[in-house]
């Protein structure tokens, strides 16, 4: 499969934190082309070549941010709680999908600007958001239940060059990057002590990675995730430029020697 097709398959799956089943199914099938795959009790997708030796773990998180249904009001509007770090400033009039007994499309209600007062132009609190699915309360209750997950709509789109935009690139692009790594390793992979984890619940505290990282028993681990690039209005401390390569992380929580080794390898290659 082409990388864009892999990203499409991954990004269009549901897979909000704690309900990663749809994304796990897609990612597990793709990973299964390279090694035996299982899904653990946390919902992590786990792959292992089964080769003995000093084991390295490659990890990217599988979940995406979204909402969970908390109630359906008397007029059929859906009330929600956040699942992960949803930013209220981008939500007004956004299109969403409610993953109920069947997918239900909706839009986050907003007051037209020519009818709104000054205070109404501010970003709403998550608890104030109401999603219009075009149904009465009774109709909505037939297909939507409390706890059902909701995702922001935004199909993966090609942009100029090899750039893309989409709603779930954090961190389905990390998953795709690891799959690409396995493809590049090719026949060498079958002789390498590699374990792969596409971890659950990163957006809500990284519980999947905590449990899965422990059970992996790896000697070293590389986590692949998104970061920030230089753009108009960004702080001068952000130096990374989109399209100029992968970032290597340095942080107190990361192994300094590994970060330095990755940087040296990148410069050498």
KATANOR-V702030 format. One record per backbone hydrogen bond with DSSP energy under -0.5 kcal/mol. CO is the residue of the C=O (numbers start at 0). NH is the residue of the N-H. E is the energy in kcal/mol with one decimal. If there is no record, write none. Layout:
BEGIN
co=<CO:CO>
nh=<NH:NH>
e=<E:E>
END
This chain:
BEGIN
co=<1:2:3:4:5:6:7:9:14:15:18:18:19:20:21:22:23:24:25:26:27:29:30:30:35:37:39:43:43:44:45:46:47:52:54:54:55:56:56:57:58:59:63:65:66:67:68:70:72:73:76:77:78:78:80:81:82:83:85:86:87:90:93:94:95:96:96:97:97:98:101:103:105:106:107:111:111:116:116:117:118:124:124:125:129:129:130:130:131:135:136:137:138:138:139:139:142:144:147:148:149:150:153:156:159:162:164:167:168:168:170:170:171:172:173:174:175:176:177:178:179:180:181:184:185:186:187:188:191:192:193:194:195:196:196:197:198:198:199:199:200:200:200:201:205:206:207:208:209:210:211:212:212:213:219:221:222:230:234:236:239:240:250:253:254:255:256:257:258:259:260:261:262:263:264>
nh=<5:6:7:8:9:10:11:12:63:18:14:15:23:24:25:26:27:28:29:30:31:32:33:34:47:45:42:39:45:197:37:195:35:54:218:219:194:58:221:196:223:198:16:82:149:80:146:78:75:136:72:130:69:70:67:83:65:85:87:89:90:93:107:152:105:98:150:99:103:148:99:97:95:131:92:114:115:119:120:120:121:127:128:128:108:131:77:132:106:139:140:141:141:142:142:143:100:147:68:98:66:96:166:164:162:158:156:171:170:172:173:174:175:176:177:178:179:180:181:182:183:184:185:187:188:189:190:191:193:55:48:57:46:59:198:44:61:62:207:208:203:205:206:204:209:210:211:212:213:214:215:216:217:216:56:58:224:233:237:238:229:243:253:255:258:259:260:261:262:263:264:265:266:267:268>
e=<-2.1:-2.7:-2.4:-2.3:-2.1:-3.3:-2.0:-1.1:-1.5:-2.6:-0.6:-0.6:-3.1:-2.1:-1.6:-3.0:-2.8:-1.7:-1.9:-2.7:-2.1:-1.1:-2.3:-1.2:-1.5:-3.4:-1.5:-1.9:-0.6:-2.5:-2.6:-2.8:-0.6:-0.7:-2.5:-1.6:-2.6:-0.5:-2.8:-2.8:-3.2:-1.3:-1.2:-2.9:-2.3:-2.1:-2.7:-2.8:-2.1:-0.5:-2.6:-2.4:-2.9:-1.3:-2.3:-0.5:-2.2:-1.9:-0.7:-1.7:-1.5:-2.4:-2.7:-2.6:-2.4:-0.6:-2.2:-1.5:-2.5:-0.5:-1.2:-3.6:-2.6:-2.9:-1.0:-2.0:-1.0:-0.9:-0.7:-1.3:-0.9:-1.4:-0.7:-1.1:-2.8:-0.5:-2.5:-0.7:-1.8:-2.6:-2.3:-0.8:-0.7:-0.6:-1.2:-2.6:-2.9:-1.9:-2.4:-3.0:-2.3:-2.5:-1.8:-2.0:-1.8:-3.1:-2.9:-1.6:-0.9:-2.1:-0.7:-1.7:-2.4:-2.0:-1.9:-2.1:-2.2:-2.1:-2.2:-1.9:-2.3:-2.1:-1.4:-1.8:-1.4:-0.7:-1.8:-2.0:-2.0:-1.9:-2.3:-2.6:-2.8:-1.8:-0.8:-2.3:-3.8:-0.8:-1.3:-0.5:-0.6:-1.8:-0.9:-1.5:-2.1:-2.2:-3.0:-2.6:-1.3:-2.1:-1.7:-0.7:-0.6:-0.8:-2.7:-2.7:-0.6:-2.3:-1.8:-0.8:-3.7:-2.0:-1.8:-0.5:-2.3:-2.6:-2.2:-2.6:-2.2:-2.6:-2.5:-2.3:-2.5:-2.2:-1.2>
END
